[in-house]
């Protein structure tokens, strides 16, 4: 299974780079293209100063383009996107497949004083549901947001679905790359799945902080090893994954088998 990560800064209303990279990915045999958070939209802190009408226009514009690209190039595109319903904003991850579109509403949003998405967006706080799961050519993907990578319950739900790879769009900053790599490798190993994380690049400056988005998009193996990663520049990363490797890792380490023996 060939997948690609497109590491970009915020593109606003522009679609030129996205179109060019989709063409390259298609020529390279990519089946799934993953984007980081706040690439199609401006960063969260900037969204707070924008009108709902402007955010709606941005979403409508990108949805049309991504639907067309997915259909024209027979590609599934996973893209974080802010959508508007009844003048309320929702933080989602959209899946644009060649013949359909679906949305995963992020279930757990960051809620720190300096970065409170939970308060700003209208995403419902409710018991956790299964994240978005889909299959291509027998290979099963799960999708969660970057912040949701921290929560065991969501991994238990993905385990129950038997996914081969978890796609994680993120917007990590503040020199947190070593912590994120450790977390990604640990999750990949203990659940014996690939984890493919896309992080954006660029910078946002406010009165208190410089929000430096450092890239470092990464692929971890079902054995918890880094297989590939990017630096801090605009780049397209192509990766190949195998269902067989997932099966072999689960047999070797036996974590799932140990739990099955203890199920009531």
Beta strands, then each sheet from edge to edge (+ up, - down):
strand 1: 2-7
strand 2: 32-35
strand 3: 76-85
strand 4: 88-96
strand 5: 101-105
strand 6: 111-112
strand 7: 115-116
strand 8: 132-136
strand 9: 139-145
strand 10: 165-170
strand 11: 194-199
strand 12: 201-205
strand 13: 210-214
strand 14: 218-220
strand 15: 226-229
strand 16: 235-240
sheet 1: 5+ 4- 3+ 2+ 1+ 16-
sheet 2: 6+ 7-
sheet 3: 8+ 9- 10- 11- 14+ 15-
sheet 4: 12+ 13-
end
